[in-house]
């Protein structure tokens, strides 16, 4: 039996997204590369095998994914990470039919965020961005591109 660093086994389902090396079209988008009752073998920080059934590997660390689904890490290609001040209060106004212009006239909109961001200390912005990153990681995001403004 080959030895690997990490073995995830007994997963109910594994989503591999295996498929064409191009954008999927039409019915191809329904194929998520699903492996049922499977394993993932990882060695040297790289996935070396994904398969069904019993793995032919031994590992220093074994994770049981029994009853679970194994997914690839999420990639967030567009996020605004560094800012201060949330605008959740605008949701009620939007639901009630207010336009963006009307919300801005009531002190909301991007100008609200800009004002709070400019008044926040560098330390606070770094701390808040760090908390957002931790939250993203805890929900499965492994890669993000952060935008300013």
Backbone as numpy.savetxt, mean C-alpha at the origin, in Angstrom:
# Nx Ny Nz CAx CAy CAz Cx Cy Cz
16.20 -31.30 0.72 15.36 -30.11 0.72 16.24 -28.87 0.72
15.93 -27.94 -0.16 16.70 -26.71 -0.25 16.39 -25.81 0.95
17.42 -25.13 1.46 17.26 -24.24 2.61 17.13 -22.80 2.10
16.15 -22.07 2.66 15.94 -20.66 2.33 15.87 -19.86 3.62
15.92 -18.54 3.48 15.87 -17.67 4.66 14.48 -17.61 5.28
13.46 -17.53 4.42 12.09 -17.33 4.90 11.13 -18.15 4.07
10.19 -18.78 4.74 9.16 -19.56 4.07 7.81 -19.14 4.62
6.94 -18.70 3.73 5.55 -18.42 4.10 4.75 -19.58 3.55
4.06 -20.30 4.43 3.39 -21.52 3.96 1.93 -21.57 4.42
1.21 -22.50 3.82 -0.19 -22.77 4.16 -1.12 -21.60 3.88
-0.75 -20.72 2.97 -1.62 -19.60 2.63 -2.87 -20.12 1.91
-4.02 -19.59 2.28 -5.25 -19.97 1.57 -5.15 -19.54 0.11
-4.68 -18.31 -0.09 -4.51 -17.79 -1.44 -3.28 -16.89 -1.48
-2.61 -16.91 -2.63 -1.49 -16.01 -2.88 -1.78 -15.30 -4.20
-1.76 -13.99 -4.18 -1.95 -13.20 -5.39 -0.57 -12.87 -5.93
-0.23 -13.42 -7.10 1.10 -13.22 -7.66 1.16 -12.11 -8.70
0.04 -11.82 -9.33 -0.04 -10.87 -10.45 0.84 -11.29 -11.62
1.21 -12.57 -11.64 2.01 -13.10 -12.74 1.22 -12.94 -14.04
1.90 -12.52 -15.06 1.22 -12.33 -16.33 2.11 -11.62 -17.32
1.50 -11.00 -18.31 2.28 -10.34 -19.36 3.10 -9.18 -18.80
4.21 -8.91 -19.44 5.09 -7.81 -19.02 4.69 -6.52 -19.74
3.41 -6.28 -19.74 2.83 -5.08 -20.33 1.49 -4.85 -19.63
0.88 -3.73 -19.92 -0.44 -3.46 -19.33 -1.43 -4.52 -19.79
-2.22 -5.01 -18.86 -3.23 -6.02 -19.20 -4.41 -5.34 -19.88
-5.07 -6.11 -20.75 -6.21 -5.58 -21.48 -7.39 -6.53 -21.33
-8.58 -5.97 -21.34 -9.80 -6.77 -21.36 -9.86 -7.83 -20.29
-10.14 -9.06 -20.71 -10.30 -10.18 -19.77 -9.00 -10.54 -19.06
-7.86 -10.14 -19.61 -6.58 -10.39 -18.93 -6.57 -9.75 -17.54
-7.31 -8.68 -17.38 -7.32 -7.96 -16.11 -7.97 -8.79 -15.00
-8.72 -9.82 -15.36 -9.35 -10.69 -14.36 -8.38 -11.72 -13.80
-7.27 -11.96 -14.51 -6.29 -12.96 -14.07 -5.28 -12.31 -13.13
-5.39 -12.64 -11.85 -4.49 -12.04 -10.86 -3.38 -13.01 -10.45
-3.25 -14.11 -11.19 -2.20 -15.08 -10.86 -2.43 -15.73 -9.51
-3.64 -16.20 -9.28 -4.01 -16.74 -7.97 -3.46 -18.15 -7.76
-2.78 -18.34 -6.64 -2.29 -19.65 -6.22 -3.08 -20.03 -4.97
-3.69 -21.21 -4.99 -4.49 -21.66 -3.83 -3.68 -22.61 -2.98
-3.86 -22.48 -1.65 -3.18 -23.34 -0.67 -1.69 -23.47 -1.02
-1.00 -22.36 -0.91 0.38 -22.35 -1.38 1.41 -21.80 -0.42
2.59 -21.58 -0.98 3.75 -21.13 -0.22 4.53 -20.10 -1.02
5.35 -19.33 -0.30 6.29 -18.39 -0.90 7.64 -18.66 -0.25
8.66 -18.93 -1.07 10.02 -19.15 -0.57 10.86 -17.91 -0.88
11.55 -17.41 0.15 12.34 -16.19 0.02 13.76 -16.48 0.48
14.73 -16.08 -0.35 16.13 -16.29 0.00 16.94 -15.09 -0.47
17.80 -14.60 0.40 18.61 -13.43 0.04 17.78 -12.20 -0.25
16.60 -12.10 0.39 15.75 -10.95 0.19 14.94 -10.97 -1.09
14.95 -12.10 -1.81 14.23 -12.21 -3.08 13.28 -13.40 -3.04
12.13 -13.23 -3.65 11.20 -14.35 -3.80 11.79 -15.27 -4.86
12.04 -16.52 -4.47 12.62 -17.46 -5.43 11.61 -18.49 -5.94
10.50 -18.64 -5.22 9.51 -19.63 -5.65 8.16 -19.34 -5.00
7.12 -19.56 -5.77 5.74 -19.51 -5.29 5.06 -20.73 -5.87
4.36 -21.48 -5.04 3.72 -22.67 -5.57 2.58 -23.16 -4.70
1.91 -24.19 -5.21 0.80 -24.81 -4.49 1.30 -25.98 -3.66
0.54 -26.30 -2.64 0.82 -27.49 -1.85 1.97 -27.32 -0.89
2.62 -28.45 -0.62 3.73 -28.47 0.34 5.01 -27.95 -0.30
5.67 -27.03 0.36 6.93 -26.50 -0.19 8.06 -27.51 -0.05
8.94 -27.52 -1.00 10.11 -28.37 -0.91 11.29 -27.61 -0.34
11.04 -26.85 0.70 12.06 -25.99 1.30 12.05 -26.12 2.81
13.23 -25.89 3.39 13.37 -25.68 4.83 13.77 -24.23 4.99
13.43 -23.65 6.14 13.77 -22.24 6.34 14.13 -21.96 7.78
14.99 -20.96 7.95 15.33 -20.49 9.29 14.10 -19.87 9.95
13.31 -19.15 9.15 12.09 -18.53 9.67 10.91 -19.02 8.84
9.89 -19.51 9.51 8.69 -20.01 8.85 7.49 -19.22 9.38
6.69 -18.72 8.45 5.47 -18.01 8.81 4.29 -18.82 8.31
3.37 -19.13 9.21 2.14 -19.81 8.80 1.13 -18.75 8.37
0.67 -18.88 7.14 -0.35 -17.96 6.62 -1.69 -18.67 6.53
-1.87 -19.66 7.38 -3.11 -20.45 7.37 -4.31 -19.52 7.57
-5.28 -19.65 6.69 -6.47 -18.82 6.77 -6.27 -17.41 6.26
-5.14 -17.15 5.62 -4.83 -15.78 5.18 -4.58 -15.73 3.67
-4.57 -14.50 3.18 -4.25 -14.23 1.78 -2.93 -13.47 1.75
-2.02 -13.89 0.89 -0.73 -13.22 0.74 -0.80 -12.36 -0.53
-0.51 -11.08 -0.36 -0.58 -10.12 -1.45 0.77 -9.46 -1.68
1.03 -9.00 -2.91 2.24 -8.21 -3.11 2.10 -6.86 -2.41
3.22 -6.20 -2.15 3.17 -4.88 -1.55 2.52 -3.89 -2.50
1.82 -2.92 -1.93 1.16 -1.90 -2.74 2.15 -0.80 -3.10
1.98 -0.24 -4.30 2.79 0.88 -4.76 1.86 2.08 -4.90
2.18 3.16 -4.20 1.40 4.40 -4.28 2.20 5.38 -5.13
1.84 5.55 -6.41 2.64 6.37 -7.30 2.40 7.87 -7.17
1.46 8.27 -6.32 1.17 9.70 -6.20 0.54 9.95 -4.84
1.33 10.46 -3.92 0.80 10.79 -2.60 1.35 12.13 -2.15
0.55 12.85 -1.40 0.99 14.10 -0.78 1.27 13.77 0.67
2.52 13.66 1.01 2.95 13.15 2.31 3.19 14.25 3.33
3.75 15.36 2.88 4.14 16.42 3.81 3.11 17.56 3.71
2.29 17.65 4.74 1.31 18.73 4.85 0.83 18.77 6.28
0.12 19.82 6.61 -0.49 19.91 7.94 -1.93 20.35 7.76
-2.81 19.78 8.54 -4.22 20.18 8.49 -5.05 19.34 7.55
-5.95 18.59 8.11 -6.87 17.78 7.31 -8.11 18.59 6.98
-8.77 18.22 5.90 -9.95 18.95 5.45 -11.20 18.07 5.44
-11.29 17.15 6.39 -12.46 16.26 6.41 -13.76 17.02 6.62
-13.68 18.21 7.21 -14.89 19.01 7.41 -15.54 19.40 6.09
-14.77 19.36 4.99 -15.31 19.71 3.68 -16.26 18.65 3.14
-16.12 17.42 3.60 -16.93 16.33 3.06 -18.42 16.61 3.23
-18.81 17.07 4.41 -20.22 17.39 4.66 -20.72 18.44 3.68
-19.88 19.44 3.42 -20.27 20.49 2.48 -20.42 19.93 1.07
-19.50 19.06 0.66 -19.57 18.45 -0.67 -20.84 17.62 -0.81
-21.15 16.84 0.23 -22.35 16.00 0.20 -23.60 16.86 0.08
-23.57 18.03 0.70 -24.72 18.93 0.65 -24.76 19.76 -0.64
-23.79 19.53 -1.55 -23.84 20.16 -2.86 -23.05 21.43 -3.03
-22.25 21.81 -2.04 -21.43 23.01 -2.18 -20.36 22.78 -3.25
-20.07 23.82 -4.02 -19.01 23.73 -5.02 -17.66 23.96 -4.33
-16.59 23.64 -5.05 -15.26 23.88 -4.50 -15.09 25.36 -4.18
-15.57 26.22 -5.07 -15.46 27.66 -4.86 -16.18 28.09 -3.58
-17.36 27.54 -3.35 -18.12 27.88 -2.14 -17.40 27.39 -0.88
-16.80 26.21 -0.98 -16.04 25.68 0.16 -14.83 26.56 0.44
-14.14 26.98 -0.62 -12.98 27.86 -0.47 -13.39 29.20 0.16
-14.53 29.72 -0.25 -15.02 30.98 0.32 -15.32 30.85 1.81
-15.59 29.64 2.27 -15.85 29.39 3.69 -14.57 29.04 4.45
-13.43 29.21 3.78 -12.15 28.97 4.45 -11.54 27.61 4.20
-12.16 26.81 3.35 -11.62 25.48 3.04 -10.77 25.49 1.79
-10.62 24.33 1.20 -9.86 24.21 -0.03 -8.36 24.19 0.20
-7.64 24.24 -0.89 -6.19 24.12 -0.83 -5.56 25.27 -0.04
-6.16 26.44 -0.07 -5.59 27.56 0.69 -5.57 27.28 2.19
-6.55 26.54 2.68 -6.58 26.14 4.09 -5.36 25.28 4.41
-5.11 24.29 3.55 -3.97 23.40 3.76 -2.65 24.17 3.66
-2.53 25.03 2.68 -1.31 25.82 2.50 -1.05 26.67 3.74
-2.07 27.31 4.25 -1.92 28.16 5.44 -1.42 27.34 6.63
-2.04 26.19 6.90 -1.63 25.37 8.04 -0.25 24.76 7.84
0.06 24.39 6.61 1.38 23.81 6.34 2.47 24.85 6.54
2.25 26.04 6.06 3.25 27.10 6.22 3.44 27.50 7.68
2.39 27.37 8.48 2.51 27.77 9.89 3.07 26.64 10.77
3.15 25.44 10.24 3.67 24.30 11.02 5.20 24.33 11.05
5.77 23.88 12.15 7.23 23.80 12.24 7.75 22.65 11.38
9.01 22.74 11.02 9.64 21.67 10.25 9.54 20.35 11.02
9.78 20.42 12.32 9.74 19.21 13.16 8.36 18.57 13.11
7.32 19.41 13.19 5.96 18.87 13.16 5.66 18.22 11.81
6.07 18.87 10.72 5.84 18.31 9.39 6.55 16.97 9.23
7.79 16.88 9.71 8.54 15.62 9.64 7.85 14.55 10.47
7.42 14.91 11.67 6.75 13.95 12.55 5.44 13.45 11.92
4.63 14.36 11.38 3.37 13.97 10.77 3.60 13.10 9.53
4.59 13.45 8.72 4.90 12.64 7.54 5.35 11.25 7.96
6.15 11.17 9.02 6.59 9.87 9.53 5.43 9.01 9.97
4.44 9.61 10.63 3.25 8.87 11.06 2.45 8.39 9.85
2.38 9.21 8.81 1.66 8.79 7.60 2.38 7.61 6.94
3.71 7.66 6.91 4.47 6.55 6.33 4.23 5.27 7.13
4.26 5.35 8.45 4.00 4.17 9.28 2.61 3.61 8.99
1.64 4.47 8.83 0.28 4.04 8.53 0.22 3.35 7.17
0.90 3.92 6.18 0.93 3.31 4.85 1.54 1.92 4.92
2.66 1.79 5.60 3.33 0.50 5.73 2.43 -0.51 6.42
1.74 -0.08 7.48 0.88 -1.01 8.22 -0.29 -1.51 7.37
-0.61 -0.80 6.30 -1.69 -1.23 5.41 -1.17 -1.86 4.12
0.14 -2.12 4.05 0.67 -2.88 2.92 1.39 -2.10 1.84
1.54 -0.79 2.00 2.27 -0.02 1.00 3.76 -0.22 1.25
4.47 -0.62 0.20 5.91 -0.84 0.31 6.71 0.23 -0.42
6.06 0.94 -1.35 6.74 1.93 -2.17 5.80 3.10 -2.41
6.33 4.32 -2.28 5.51 5.48 -2.62 6.39 6.56 -3.22
5.75 7.41 -4.01 6.40 8.60 -4.53 5.66 9.78 -3.92
6.36 10.58 -3.16 5.73 11.69 -2.46 5.83 12.96 -3.29
4.73 13.67 -3.38 4.66 14.93 -4.12 4.62 16.08 -3.13
5.09 17.20 -3.57 4.91 18.42 -2.77 3.82 19.24 -3.45
3.14 20.03 -2.65 2.12 20.91 -3.21 0.94 20.21 -3.81
